[in-house]
Every structure is written in structure tokens, then in C-alpha cells.
Amino acid sequence: MDIQADIKWIQNELSNVNDPDLIEAFKRLLQFRKKTETFTLEQYNLELKEAENRIEQDNYLTQEQVEKRLRGS
């Protein structure tokens, strides 16, 4: 596995992404990676409330929608 080649490929692919939802998903994934402390109950409840708010505002993607976007169709 050539990590540097993978990083370059990912950077190249990201430079062509114009979908703000997909960018947000990548951003959240990378932010999650940086978390080293465990969640407190308060943090968990806050993130749960934020997710519920996004759902209420129809601001979410289904798994099928994400898979379709990743396939480019």
C-alpha cells in the first residue's frame, strides 16, 4: 500500500467535488478521526439533538443517496 499515492489520489478527487453535502460528510469524517477523548453524555446528547434538527429540516442524505453520489450516477 502506497499511502502517499493514495493521499495524492484523494486530493485530486476532492478537488473535483462540488457537492456541499459530500464535502460536509468528508469534513465530519476527518473531524471525527481527530477526536481522542471519549464522548460525555452531554456531548452525545448535543450531537443527537443536532442530528434530529437536521432531520426535521430535511437536511440529510439517505444511505442510498450517498452511495449513488459516490458512484457518480
CHARMM internal coordinates of N, CA and C (Angstrom, degrees):
IC EDIT
DIST 1 N 1 CA 1.4554
DIST 1 CA 1 C 1.5334
ANGL 1 N 1 CA 1 C 108.48
DIST 1 C 2 N 1.3110
ANGL 1 CA 1 C 2 N 116.15
DIHE 1 N 1 CA 1 C 2 N 123.17
DIST 2 N 2 CA 1.4580
ANGL 1 C 2 N 2 CA 121.95
DIHE 1 CA 1 C 2 N 2 CA 178.37
DIST 2 CA 2 C 1.5306
ANGL 2 N 2 CA 2 C 108.28
DIHE 1 C 2 N 2 CA 2 C -100.01
DIST 2 C 3 N 1.3238
ANGL 2 CA 2 C 3 N 115.88
DIHE 2 N 2 CA 2 C 3 N 98.55
DIST 3 N 3 CA 1.4690
ANGL 2 C 3 N 3 CA 120.87
DIHE 2 CA 2 C 3 N 3 CA -175.13
DIST 3 CA 3 C 1.5214
ANGL 3 N 3 CA 3 C 111.22
DIHE 2 C 3 N 3 CA 3 C -63.17
DIST 3 C 4 N 1.3138
ANGL 3 CA 3 C 4 N 117.60
DIHE 3 N 3 CA 3 C 4 N -40.45
DIST 4 N 4 CA 1.4632
ANGL 3 C 4 N 4 CA 119.74
DIHE 3 CA 3 C 4 N 4 CA -179.26
DIST 4 CA 4 C 1.5274
ANGL 4 N 4 CA 4 C 111.34
DIHE 3 C 4 N 4 CA 4 C -63.79
DIST 4 C 5 N 1.3127
ANGL 4 CA 4 C 5 N 117.11
DIHE 4 N 4 CA 4 C 5 N -38.33
DIST 5 N 5 CA 1.4676
ANGL 4 C 5 N 5 CA 120.54
DIHE 4 CA 4 C 5 N 5 CA 177.27
DIST 5 CA 5 C 1.5232
ANGL 5 N 5 CA 5 C 110.06
DIHE 4 C 5 N 5 CA 5 C -66.24
DIST 5 C 6 N 1.3347
ANGL 5 CA 5 C 6 N 116.68
DIHE 5 N 5 CA 5 C 6 N -39.79
DIST 6 N 6 CA 1.4598
ANGL 5 C 6 N 6 CA 120.40
DIHE 5 CA 5 C 6 N 6 CA 177.53
DIST 6 CA 6 C 1.5255
ANGL 6 N 6 CA 6 C 110.89
DIHE 5 C 6 N 6 CA 6 C -63.55
DIST 6 C 7 N 1.3154
ANGL 6 CA 6 C 7 N 117.08
DIHE 6 N 6 CA 6 C 7 N -42.57
DIST 7 N 7 CA 1.4659
ANGL 6 C 7 N 7 CA 121.15
DIHE 6 CA 6 C 7 N 7 CA 179.28
DIST 7 CA 7 C 1.5245
ANGL 7 N 7 CA 7 C 110.39
DIHE 6 C 7 N 7 CA 7 C -62.17
DIST 7 C 8 N 1.3121
ANGL 7 CA 7 C 8 N 117.24
DIHE 7 N 7 CA 7 C 8 N -44.19
DIST 8 N 8 CA 1.4629
ANGL 7 C 8 N 8 CA 120.48
DIHE 7 CA 7 C 8 N 8 CA 179.01
DIST 8 CA 8 C 1.5273
ANGL 8 N 8 CA 8 C 110.79
DIHE 7 C 8 N 8 CA 8 C -62.85
DIST 8 C 9 N 1.3432
ANGL 8 CA 8 C 9 N 116.85
DIHE 8 N 8 CA 8 C 9 N -40.61
DIST 9 N 9 CA 1.4553
ANGL 8 C 9 N 9 CA 120.44
DIHE 8 CA 8 C 9 N 9 CA 178.94
DIST 9 CA 9 C 1.5194
ANGL 9 N 9 CA 9 C 110.34
DIHE 8 C 9 N 9 CA 9 C -63.30
DIST 9 C 10 N 1.3373
ANGL 9 CA 9 C 10 N 116.63
DIHE 9 N 9 CA 9 C 10 N -45.32
DIST 10 N 10 CA 1.4682
ANGL 9 C 10 N 10 CA 121.35
DIHE 9 CA 9 C 10 N 10 CA 179.45
DIST 10 CA 10 C 1.5256
ANGL 10 N 10 CA 10 C 110.25
DIHE 9 C 10 N 10 CA 10 C -61.42
DIST 10 C 11 N 1.3276
ANGL 10 CA 10 C 11 N 117.65
DIHE 10 N 10 CA 10 C 11 N -44.88
DIST 11 N 11 CA 1.4616
ANGL 10 C 11 N 11 CA 120.79
DIHE 10 CA 10 C 11 N 11 CA 178.86
DIST 11 CA 11 C 1.5227
ANGL 11 N 11 CA 11 C 110.92
DIHE 10 C 11 N 11 CA 11 C -60.20
DIST 11 C 12 N 1.3088
ANGL 11 CA 11 C 12 N 116.29
DIHE 11 N 11 CA 11 C 12 N -42.69
DIST 12 N 12 CA 1.4654
ANGL 11 C 12 N 12 CA 120.41
DIHE 11 CA 11 C 12 N 12 CA 179.41
DIST 12 CA 12 C 1.5218
ANGL 12 N 12 CA 12 C 111.05
DIHE 11 C 12 N 12 CA 12 C -63.19
DIST 12 C 13 N 1.3280
ANGL 12 CA 12 C 13 N 116.60
DIHE 12 N 12 CA 12 C 13 N -45.36
DIST 13 N 13 CA 1.4613
ANGL 12 C 13 N 13 CA 120.56
DIHE 12 CA 12 C 13 N 13 CA 179.27
DIST 13 CA 13 C 1.5253
ANGL 13 N 13 CA 13 C 110.99
DIHE 12 C 13 N 13 CA 13 C -63.58
DIST 13 C 14 N 1.3293
ANGL 13 CA 13 C 14 N 117.93
DIHE 13 N 13 CA 13 C 14 N -42.67
DIST 14 N 14 CA 1.4607
ANGL 13 C 14 N 14 CA 121.50
DIHE 13 CA 13 C 14 N 14 CA -179.30
DIST 14 CA 14 C 1.5255
ANGL 14 N 14 CA 14 C 111.79
DIHE 13 C 14 N 14 CA 14 C -63.92
DIST 14 C 15 N 1.3141
ANGL 14 CA 14 C 15 N 117.00
DIHE 14 N 14 CA 14 C 15 N -31.94
DIST 15 N 15 CA 1.4628
ANGL 14 C 15 N 15 CA 119.31
DIHE 14 CA 14 C 15 N 15 CA -179.38
DIST 15 CA 15 C 1.5253
ANGL 15 N 15 CA 15 C 111.50
DIHE 14 C 15 N 15 CA 15 C -66.66
DIST 15 C 16 N 1.3329
ANGL 15 CA 15 C 16 N 116.93
DIHE 15 N 15 CA 15 C 16 N -16.71
DIST 16 N 16 CA 1.4613
ANGL 15 C 16 N 16 CA 121.16
DIHE 15 CA 15 C 16 N 16 CA -179.66
DIST 16 CA 16 C 1.5212
ANGL 16 N 16 CA 16 C 113.50
DIHE 15 C 16 N 16 CA 16 C -101.56
DIST 16 C 17 N 1.3273
ANGL 16 CA 16 C 17 N 117.58
DIHE 16 N 16 CA 16 C 17 N 1.23
DIST 17 N 17 CA 1.4618
ANGL 16 C 17 N 17 CA 121.24
DIHE 16 CA 16 C 17 N 17 CA -177.95
DIST 17 CA 17 C 1.5248
ANGL 17 N 17 CA 17 C 109.23
DIHE 16 C 17 N 17 CA 17 C -86.64
DIST 17 C 18 N 1.3334
ANGL 17 CA 17 C 18 N 116.08
DIHE 17 N 17 CA 17 C 18 N 127.19
DIST 18 N 18 CA 1.4607
ANGL 17 C 18 N 18 CA 121.28
DIHE 17 CA 17 C 18 N 18 CA 179.07
DIST 18 CA 18 C 1.5244
ANGL 18 N 18 CA 18 C 112.27
DIHE 17 C 18 N 18 CA 18 C -117.93
DIST 18 C 19 N 1.3160
ANGL 18 CA 18 C 19 N 116.85
DIHE 18 N 18 CA 18 C 19 N 3.75
DIST 19 N 19 CA 1.4603
ANGL 18 C 19 N 19 CA 122.09
DIHE 18 CA 18 C 19 N 19 CA -177.59
DIST 19 CA 19 C 1.5241
ANGL 19 N 19 CA 19 C 109.50
DIHE 18 C 19 N 19 CA 19 C -87.63
DIST 19 C 20 N 1.3439
ANGL 19 CA 19 C 20 N 118.56
DIHE 19 N 19 CA 19 C 20 N 112.34
DIST 20 N 20 CA 1.4643
ANGL 19 C 20 N 20 CA 120.39
DIHE 19 CA 19 C 20 N 20 CA -177.66
DIST 20 CA 20 C 1.5248
ANGL 20 N 20 CA 20 C 113.21
DIHE 19 C 20 N 20 CA 20 C -62.54
DIST 20 C 21 N 1.3293
ANGL 20 CA 20 C 21 N 118.06
DIHE 20 N 20 CA 20 C 21 N -30.13
DIST 21 N 21 CA 1.4644
ANGL 20 C 21 N 21 CA 119.96
DIHE 20 CA 20 C 21 N 21 CA 178.33
DIST 21 CA 21 C 1.5217
ANGL 21 N 21 CA 21 C 111.27
DIHE 20 C 21 N 21 CA 21 C -68.51
DIST 21 C 22 N 1.3063
ANGL 21 CA 21 C 22 N 115.92
DIHE 21 N 21 CA 21 C 22 N -39.93
DIST 22 N 22 CA 1.4586
ANGL 21 C 22 N 22 CA 119.92
DIHE 21 CA 21 C 22 N 22 CA 178.76
DIST 22 CA 22 C 1.5286
ANGL 22 N 22 CA 22 C 110.63
DIHE 21 C 22 N 22 CA 22 C -68.33
DIST 22 C 23 N 1.3200
ANGL 22 CA 22 C 23 N 117.15
DIHE 22 N 22 CA 22 C 23 N -40.69
DIST 23 N 23 CA 1.4648
ANGL 22 C 23 N 23 CA 121.11
DIHE 22 CA 22 C 23 N 23 CA 176.57
DIST 23 CA 23 C 1.5281
ANGL 23 N 23 CA 23 C 109.77
DIHE 22 C 23 N 23 CA 23 C -60.49
DIST 23 C 24 N 1.3261
ANGL 23 CA 23 C 24 N 116.98
DIHE 23 N 23 CA 23 C 24 N -43.08
DIST 24 N 24 CA 1.4617
ANGL 23 C 24 N 24 CA 121.21
DIHE 23 CA 23 C 24 N 24 CA 179.03
DIST 24 CA 24 C 1.5274
ANGL 24 N 24 CA 24 C 110.40
DIHE 23 C 24 N 24 CA 24 C -62.12
DIST 24 C 25 N 1.3252
ANGL 24 CA 24 C 25 N 117.21
DIHE 24 N 24 CA 24 C 25 N -39.82
DIST 25 N 25 CA 1.4697
ANGL 24 C 25 N 25 CA 120.62
DIHE 24 CA 24 C 25 N 25 CA 178.70
DIST 25 CA 25 C 1.5315
ANGL 25 N 25 CA 25 C 110.75
DIHE 24 C 25 N 25 CA 25 C -63.15
DIST 25 C 26 N 1.3194
ANGL 25 CA 25 C 26 N 116.82
DIHE 25 N 25 CA 25 C 26 N -44.12
DIST 26 N 26 CA 1.4693
ANGL 25 C 26 N 26 CA 120.31
DIHE 25 CA 25 C 26 N 26 CA 177.40
DIST 26 CA 26 C 1.5261
ANGL 26 N 26 CA 26 C 110.54
DIHE 25 C 26 N 26 CA 26 C -63.41
DIST 26 C 27 N 1.3173
ANGL 26 CA 26 C 27 N 115.73
DIHE 26 N 26 CA 26 C 27 N -42.20
DIST 27 N 27 CA 1.4651
ANGL 26 C 27 N 27 CA 120.53
DIHE 26 CA 26 C 27 N 27 CA -179.91
DIST 27 CA 27 C 1.5225
ANGL 27 N 27 CA 27 C 110.64
DIHE 26 C 27 N 27 CA 27 C -59.67
DIST 27 C 28 N 1.3222
ANGL 27 CA 27 C 28 N 116.70
DIHE 27 N 27 CA 27 C 28 N -46.60
DIST 28 N 28 CA 1.4653
ANGL 27 C 28 N 28 CA 120.95
DIHE 27 CA 27 C 28 N 28 CA 179.49
DIST 28 CA 28 C 1.5236
ANGL 28 N 28 CA 28 C 111.30
DIHE 27 C 28 N 28 CA 28 C -63.78
DIST 28 C 29 N 1.3209
ANGL 28 CA 28 C 29 N 117.14
DIHE 28 N 28 CA 28 C 29 N -39.14
DIST 29 N 29 CA 1.4527
ANGL 28 C 29 N 29 CA 121.20
DIHE 28 CA 28 C 29 N 29 CA 178.52
DIST 29 CA 29 C 1.5280
ANGL 29 N 29 CA 29 C 110.45
DIHE 28 C 29 N 29 CA 29 C -61.33
DIST 29 C 30 N 1.3279
ANGL 29 CA 29 C 30 N 116.42
DIHE 29 N 29 CA 29 C 30 N -45.64
DIST 30 N 30 CA 1.4556
ANGL 29 C 30 N 30 CA 120.17
DIHE 29 CA 29 C 30 N 30 CA -179.48
DIST 30 CA 30 C 1.5283
ANGL 30 N 30 CA 30 C 111.74
DIHE 29 C 30 N 30 CA 30 C -68.96
DIST 30 C 31 N 1.3194
ANGL 30 CA 30 C 31 N 117.43
DIHE 30 N 30 CA 30 C 31 N -36.31
DIST 31 N 31 CA 1.4567
ANGL 30 C 31 N 31 CA 120.07
DIHE 30 CA 30 C 31 N 31 CA 177.03
DIST 31 CA 31 C 1.5272
ANGL 31 N 31 CA 31 C 110.64
DIHE 30 C 31 N 31 CA 31 C -66.45
DIST 31 C 32 N 1.3142
ANGL 31 CA 31 C 32 N 116.98
DIHE 31 N 31 CA 31 C 32 N -40.21
DIST 32 N 32 CA 1.4554
ANGL 31 C 32 N 32 CA 121.19
DIHE 31 CA 31 C 32 N 32 CA 179.05
DIST 32 CA 32 C 1.5218
ANGL 32 N 32 CA 32 C 110.60
DIHE 31 C 32 N 32 CA 32 C -61.15
DIST 32 C 33 N 1.3217
ANGL 32 CA 32 C 33 N 116.12
DIHE 32 N 32 CA 32 C 33 N -38.50
DIST 33 N 33 CA 1.4637
ANGL 32 C 33 N 33 CA 121.60
DIHE 32 CA 32 C 33 N 33 CA -179.98
DIST 33 CA 33 C 1.5194
ANGL 33 N 33 CA 33 C 111.40
DIHE 32 C 33 N 33 CA 33 C -59.63
DIST 33 C 34 N 1.3182
ANGL 33 CA 33 C 34 N 117.25
DIHE 33 N 33 CA 33 C 34 N -33.05
DIST 34 N 34 CA 1.4563
ANGL 33 C 34 N 34 CA 121.78
DIHE 33 CA 33 C 34 N 34 CA -176.50
DIST 34 CA 34 C 1.5271
ANGL 34 N 34 CA 34 C 113.57
DIHE 33 C 34 N 34 CA 34 C -78.85
DIST 34 C 35 N 1.3222
ANGL 34 CA 34 C 35 N 117.06
DIHE 34 N 34 CA 34 C 35 N -16.48
DIST 35 N 35 CA 1.4553
ANGL 34 C 35 N 35 CA 120.04
DIHE 34 CA 34 C 35 N 35 CA -177.71
DIST 35 CA 35 C 1.5230
ANGL 35 N 35 CA 35 C 109.21
DIHE 34 C 35 N 35 CA 35 C -70.13
DIST 35 C 36 N 1.3100
ANGL 35 CA 35 C 36 N 115.79
DIHE 35 N 35 CA 35 C 36 N 122.76
DIST 36 N 36 CA 1.4590
ANGL 35 C 36 N 36 CA 119.71
DIHE 35 CA 35 C 36 N 36 CA 179.70
DIST 36 CA 36 C 1.5225
ANGL 36 N 36 CA 36 C 111.38
DIHE 35 C 36 N 36 CA 36 C -110.13
DIST 36 C 37 N 1.3217
ANGL 36 CA 36 C 37 N 117.26
DIHE 36 N 36 CA 36 C 37 N -23.79
DIST 37 N 37 CA 1.4499
ANGL 36 C 37 N 37 CA 119.09
DIHE 36 CA 36 C 37 N 37 CA 179.87
DIST 37 CA 37 C 1.5205
ANGL 37 N 37 CA 37 C 110.30
DIHE 36 C 37 N 37 CA 37 C -86.47
DIST 37 C 38 N 1.2934
ANGL 37 CA 37 C 38 N 115.28
DIHE 37 N 37 CA 37 C 38 N 158.90
DIST 38 N 38 CA 1.4510
ANGL 37 C 38 N 38 CA 119.24
DIHE 37 CA 37 C 38 N 38 CA 178.73
DIST 38 CA 38 C 1.5189
ANGL 38 N 38 CA 38 C 108.88
DIHE 37 C 38 N 38 CA 38 C -81.02
DIST 38 C 39 N 1.3103
ANGL 38 CA 38 C 39 N 114.85
DIHE 38 N 38 CA 38 C 39 N 155.94
DIST 39 N 39 CA 1.4576
ANGL 38 C 39 N 39 CA 120.38
DIHE 38 CA 38 C 39 N 39 CA 178.74
DIST 39 CA 39 C 1.5235
ANGL 39 N 39 CA 39 C 110.53
DIHE 38 C 39 N 39 CA 39 C -70.46
DIST 39 C 40 N 1.3074
ANGL 39 CA 39 C 40 N 114.51
DIHE 39 N 39 CA 39 C 40 N 138.81
DIST 40 N 40 CA 1.4555
ANGL 39 C 40 N 40 CA 118.58
DIHE 39 CA 39 C 40 N 40 CA 168.50
DIST 40 CA 40 C 1.5194
ANGL 40 N 40 CA 40 C 106.62
DIHE 39 C 40 N 40 CA 40 C -88.17
DIST 40 C 41 N 1.3064
ANGL 40 CA 40 C 41 N 115.89
DIHE 40 N 40 CA 40 C 41 N 164.34
DIST 41 N 41 CA 1.4556
ANGL 40 C 41 N 41 CA 120.03
DIHE 40 CA 40 C 41 N 41 CA 177.60
DIST 41 CA 41 C 1.5225
ANGL 41 N 41 CA 41 C 109.96
DIHE 40 C 41 N 41 CA 41 C -60.07
DIST 41 C 42 N 1.3304
ANGL 41 CA 41 C 42 N 117.03
DIHE 41 N 41 CA 41 C 42 N -37.67
DIST 42 N 42 CA 1.4680
ANGL 41 C 42 N 42 CA 121.55
DIHE 41 CA 41 C 42 N 42 CA 179.04
DIST 42 CA 42 C 1.5276
ANGL 42 N 42 CA 42 C 110.75
DIHE 41 C 42 N 42 CA 42 C -63.49
DIST 42 C 43 N 1.3395
ANGL 42 CA 42 C 43 N 117.52
DIHE 42 N 42 CA 42 C 43 N -44.12
DIST 43 N 43 CA 1.4653
ANGL 42 C 43 N 43 CA 121.05
DIHE 42 CA 42 C 43 N 43 CA 178.43
DIST 43 CA 43 C 1.5258
ANGL 43 N 43 CA 43 C 110.62
DIHE 42 C 43 N 43 CA 43 C -62.89
DIST 43 C 44 N 1.3235
ANGL 43 CA 43 C 44 N 115.94
DIHE 43 N 43 CA 43 C 44 N -43.56
DIST 44 N 44 CA 1.4581
ANGL 43 C 44 N 44 CA 120.80
DIHE 43 CA 43 C 44 N 44 CA 179.57
DIST 44 CA 44 C 1.5239
ANGL 44 N 44 CA 44 C 110.57
DIHE 43 C 44 N 44 CA 44 C -59.57
DIST 44 C 45 N 1.3238
ANGL 44 CA 44 C 45 N 115.88
DIHE 44 N 44 CA 44 C 45 N -48.40
DIST 45 N 45 CA 1.4663
ANGL 44 C 45 N 45 CA 120.06
DIHE 44 CA 44 C 45 N 45 CA -178.69
DIST 45 CA 45 C 1.5208
ANGL 45 N 45 CA 45 C 111.62
DIHE 44 C 45 N 45 CA 45 C -63.92
DIST 45 C 46 N 1.3287
ANGL 45 CA 45 C 46 N 117.89
DIHE 45 N 45 CA 45 C 46 N -37.27
DIST 46 N 46 CA 1.4595
ANGL 45 C 46 N 46 CA 121.73
DIHE 45 CA 45 C 46 N 46 CA 177.92
DIST 46 CA 46 C 1.5302
ANGL 46 N 46 CA 46 C 110.39
DIHE 45 C 46 N 46 CA 46 C -63.59
DIST 46 C 47 N 1.3350
ANGL 46 CA 46 C 47 N 117.41
DIHE 46 N 46 CA 46 C 47 N -47.13
DIST 47 N 47 CA 1.4594
ANGL 46 C 47 N 47 CA 120.09
DIHE 46 CA 46 C 47 N 47 CA 179.85
DIST 47 CA 47 C 1.5243
ANGL 47 N 47 CA 47 C 110.98
DIHE 46 C 47 N 47 CA 47 C -65.68
DIST 47 C 48 N 1.3146
ANGL 47 CA 47 C 48 N 117.16
DIHE 47 N 47 CA 47 C 48 N -35.85
DIST 48 N 48 CA 1.4552
ANGL 47 C 48 N 48 CA 120.81
DIHE 47 CA 47 C 48 N 48 CA 176.85
DIST 48 CA 48 C 1.5246
ANGL 48 N 48 CA 48 C 110.90
DIHE 47 C 48 N 48 CA 48 C -63.56
DIST 48 C 49 N 1.3326
ANGL 48 CA 48 C 49 N 117.12
DIHE 48 N 48 CA 48 C 49 N -43.67
DIST 49 N 49 CA 1.4646
ANGL 48 C 49 N 49 CA 121.72
DIHE 48 CA 48 C 49 N 49 CA 178.74
DIST 49 CA 49 C 1.5334
ANGL 49 N 49 CA 49 C 110.30
DIHE 48 C 49 N 49 CA 49 C -63.69
DIST 49 C 50 N 1.3371
ANGL 49 CA 49 C 50 N 117.54
DIHE 49 N 49 CA 49 C 50 N -42.03
DIST 50 N 50 CA 1.4657
ANGL 49 C 50 N 50 CA 121.15
DIHE 49 CA 49 C 50 N 50 CA 178.49
DIST 50 CA 50 C 1.5310
ANGL 50 N 50 CA 50 C 110.34
DIHE 49 C 50 N 50 CA 50 C -62.10
DIST 50 C 51 N 1.3222
ANGL 50 CA 50 C 51 N 116.96
DIHE 50 N 50 CA 50 C 51 N -41.00
DIST 51 N 51 CA 1.4651
ANGL 50 C 51 N 51 CA 120.54
DIHE 50 CA 50 C 51 N 51 CA 178.80
DIST 51 CA 51 C 1.5302
ANGL 51 N 51 CA 51 C 110.50
DIHE 50 C 51 N 51 CA 51 C -65.51
DIST 51 C 52 N 1.3276
ANGL 51 CA 51 C 52 N 116.39
DIHE 51 N 51 CA 51 C 52 N -41.92
DIST 52 N 52 CA 1.4666
ANGL 51 C 52 N 52 CA 119.90
DIHE 51 CA 51 C 52 N 52 CA 178.02
DIST 52 CA 52 C 1.5229
ANGL 52 N 52 CA 52 C 110.53
DIHE 51 C 52 N 52 CA 52 C -61.75
DIST 52 C 53 N 1.3234
ANGL 52 CA 52 C 53 N 116.98
DIHE 52 N 52 CA 52 C 53 N -40.34
DIST 53 N 53 CA 1.4713
ANGL 52 C 53 N 53 CA 120.69
DIHE 52 CA 52 C 53 N 53 CA 178.44
DIST 53 CA 53 C 1.5249
ANGL 53 N 53 CA 53 C 111.08
DIHE 52 C 53 N 53 CA 53 C -62.75
DIST 53 C 54 N 1.3415
ANGL 53 CA 53 C 54 N 116.84
DIHE 53 N 53 CA 53 C 54 N -41.93
DIST 54 N 54 CA 1.4690
ANGL 53 C 54 N 54 CA 119.95
DIHE 53 CA 53 C 54 N 54 CA 178.32
DIST 54 CA 54 C 1.5247
ANGL 54 N 54 CA 54 C 110.59
DIHE 53 C 54 N 54 CA 54 C -63.01
DIST 54 C 55 N 1.3232
ANGL 54 CA 54 C 55 N 116.42
DIHE 54 N 54 CA 54 C 55 N -39.53
DIST 55 N 55 CA 1.4706
ANGL 54 C 55 N 55 CA 120.06
DIHE 54 CA 54 C 55 N 55 CA 179.09
DIST 55 CA 55 C 1.5217
ANGL 55 N 55 CA 55 C 110.25
DIHE 54 C 55 N 55 CA 55 C -65.54
DIST 55 C 56 N 1.3271
ANGL 55 CA 55 C 56 N 117.23
DIHE 55 N 55 CA 55 C 56 N -44.57
DIST 56 N 56 CA 1.4646
ANGL 55 C 56 N 56 CA 120.92
DIHE 55 CA 55 C 56 N 56 CA 179.55
DIST 56 CA 56 C 1.5208
ANGL 56 N 56 CA 56 C 111.93
DIHE 55 C 56 N 56 CA 56 C -60.54
DIST 56 C 57 N 1.3305
ANGL 56 CA 56 C 57 N 117.14
DIHE 56 N 56 CA 56 C 57 N -31.16
DIST 57 N 57 CA 1.4629
ANGL 56 C 57 N 57 CA 122.17
DIHE 56 CA 56 C 57 N 57 CA -178.87
DIST 57 CA 57 C 1.5355
ANGL 57 N 57 CA 57 C 111.27
DIHE 56 C 57 N 57 CA 57 C -91.95
DIST 57 C 58 N 1.3189
ANGL 57 CA 57 C 58 N 116.71
DIHE 57 N 57 CA 57 C 58 N 9.75
DIST 58 N 58 CA 1.4714
ANGL 57 C 58 N 58 CA 121.85
DIHE 57 CA 57 C 58 N 58 CA -176.54
DIST 58 CA 58 C 1.5235
ANGL 58 N 58 CA 58 C 111.91
DIHE 57 C 58 N 58 CA 58 C 55.06
DIST 58 C 59 N 1.3129
ANGL 58 CA 58 C 59 N 116.74
DIHE 58 N 58 CA 58 C 59 N 37.04
DIST 59 N 59 CA 1.4577
ANGL 58 C 59 N 59 CA 122.99
DIHE 58 CA 58 C 59 N 59 CA -179.06
DIST 59 CA 59 C 1.5317
ANGL 59 N 59 CA 59 C 108.84
DIHE 58 C 59 N 59 CA 59 C -108.86
DIST 59 C 60 N 1.3286
ANGL 59 CA 59 C 60 N 115.30
DIHE 59 N 59 CA 59 C 60 N 69.45
DIST 60 N 60 CA 1.4559
ANGL 59 C 60 N 60 CA 120.47
DIHE 59 CA 59 C 60 N 60 CA -179.43
DIST 60 CA 60 C 1.5251
ANGL 60 N 60 CA 60 C 108.93
DIHE 59 C 60 N 60 CA 60 C -157.34
DIST 60 C 61 N 1.3183
ANGL 60 CA 60 C 61 N 115.59
DIHE 60 N 60 CA 60 C 61 N 166.09
DIST 61 N 61 CA 1.4553
ANGL 60 C 61 N 61 CA 121.67
DIHE 60 CA 60 C 61 N 61 CA 175.36
DIST 61 CA 61 C 1.5277
ANGL 61 N 61 CA 61 C 108.01
DIHE 60 C 61 N 61 CA 61 C -122.25
DIST 61 C 62 N 1.3084
ANGL 61 CA 61 C 62 N 116.28
DIHE 61 N 61 CA 61 C 62 N 142.01
DIST 62 N 62 CA 1.4493
ANGL 61 C 62 N 62 CA 120.10
DIHE 61 CA 61 C 62 N 62 CA 174.04
DIST 62 CA 62 C 1.5231
ANGL 62 N 62 CA 62 C 108.59
DIHE 61 C 62 N 62 CA 62 C -78.31
DIST 62 C 63 N 1.3101
ANGL 62 CA 62 C 63 N 116.46
DIHE 62 N 62 CA 62 C 63 N 165.09
DIST 63 N 63 CA 1.4606
ANGL 62 C 63 N 63 CA 120.10
DIHE 62 CA 62 C 63 N 63 CA 177.46
DIST 63 CA 63 C 1.5205
ANGL 63 N 63 CA 63 C 110.05
DIHE 62 C 63 N 63 CA 63 C -60.96
DIST 63 C 64 N 1.3130
ANGL 63 CA 63 C 64 N 117.12
DIHE 63 N 63 CA 63 C 64 N -39.35
DIST 64 N 64 CA 1.4541
ANGL 63 C 64 N 64 CA 120.94
DIHE 63 CA 63 C 64 N 64 CA 179.55
DIST 64 CA 64 C 1.5318
ANGL 64 N 64 CA 64 C 110.96
DIHE 63 C 64 N 64 CA 64 C -62.24
DIST 64 C 65 N 1.3432
ANGL 64 CA 64 C 65 N 117.09
DIHE 64 N 64 CA 64 C 65 N -40.62
DIST 65 N 65 CA 1.4676
ANGL 64 C 65 N 65 CA 120.54
DIHE 64 CA 64 C 65 N 65 CA 179.30
DIST 65 CA 65 C 1.5291
ANGL 65 N 65 CA 65 C 110.85
DIHE 64 C 65 N 65 CA 65 C -65.00
DIST 65 C 66 N 1.3191
ANGL 65 CA 65 C 66 N 116.74
DIHE 65 N 65 CA 65 C 66 N -41.25
DIST 66 N 66 CA 1.4690
ANGL 65 C 66 N 66 CA 120.53
DIHE 65 CA 65 C 66 N 66 CA 179.10
DIST 66 CA 66 C 1.5270
ANGL 66 N 66 CA 66 C 109.87
DIHE 65 C 66 N 66 CA 66 C -64.53
DIST 66 C 67 N 1.3197
ANGL 66 CA 66 C 67 N 116.76
DIHE 66 N 66 CA 66 C 67 N -45.39
DIST 67 N 67 CA 1.4585
ANGL 66 C 67 N 67 CA 120.23
DIHE 66 CA 66 C 67 N 67 CA 179.54
DIST 67 CA 67 C 1.5243
ANGL 67 N 67 CA 67 C 110.59
DIHE 66 C 67 N 67 CA 67 C -61.82
DIST 67 C 68 N 1.3203
ANGL 67 CA 67 C 68 N 117.59
DIHE 67 N 67 CA 67 C 68 N -40.74
DIST 68 N 68 CA 1.4703
ANGL 67 C 68 N 68 CA 121.30
DIHE 67 CA 67 C 68 N 68 CA 179.38
DIST 68 CA 68 C 1.5256
ANGL 68 N 68 CA 68 C 109.97
DIHE 67 C 68 N 68 CA 68 C -63.10
DIST 68 C 69 N 1.3228
ANGL 68 CA 68 C 69 N 117.46
DIHE 68 N 68 CA 68 C 69 N -42.65
DIST 69 N 69 CA 1.4692
ANGL 68 C 69 N 69 CA 120.31
DIHE 68 CA 68 C 69 N 69 CA 179.84
DIST 69 CA 69 C 1.5200
ANGL 69 N 69 CA 69 C 110.83
DIHE 68 C 69 N 69 CA 69 C -66.49
DIST 69 C 70 N 1.3252
ANGL 69 CA 69 C 70 N 116.70
DIHE 69 N 69 CA 69 C 70 N -38.31
DIST 70 N 70 CA 1.4569
ANGL 69 C 70 N 70 CA 119.41
DIHE 69 CA 69 C 70 N 70 CA 179.93
DIST 70 CA 70 C 1.5247
ANGL 70 N 70 CA 70 C 111.49
DIHE 69 C 70 N 70 CA 70 C -66.66
DIST 70 C 71 N 1.3373
ANGL 70 CA 70 C 71 N 116.66
DIHE 70 N 70 CA 70 C 71 N -31.68
DIST 71 N 71 CA 1.4567
ANGL 70 C 71 N 71 CA 120.92
DIHE 70 CA 70 C 71 N 71 CA 176.95
DIST 71 CA 71 C 1.5227
ANGL 71 N 71 CA 71 C 111.71
DIHE 70 C 71 N 71 CA 71 C -76.83
DIST 71 C 72 N 1.3430
ANGL 71 CA 71 C 72 N 116.00
DIHE 71 N 71 CA 71 C 72 N -14.41
DIST 72 N 72 CA 1.4555
ANGL 71 C 72 N 72 CA 120.11
DIHE 71 CA 71 C 72 N 72 CA 179.89
DIST 72 CA 72 C 1.5105
ANGL 72 N 72 CA 72 C 113.63
DIHE 71 C 72 N 72 CA 72 C 79.86
DIST 72 C 73 N 1.3288
ANGL 72 CA 72 C 73 N 116.50
DIHE 72 N 72 CA 72 C 73 N 21.63
DIST 73 N 73 CA 1.4761
ANGL 72 C 73 N 73 CA 118.35
DIHE 72 CA 72 C 73 N 73 CA -179.47
DIST 73 CA 73 C 1.5074
ANGL 73 N 73 CA 73 C 110.91
DIHE 72 C 73 N 73 CA 73 C -114.62
END
COOR INIT
IC SEED 1 N 1 CA 1 C
IC BUILD
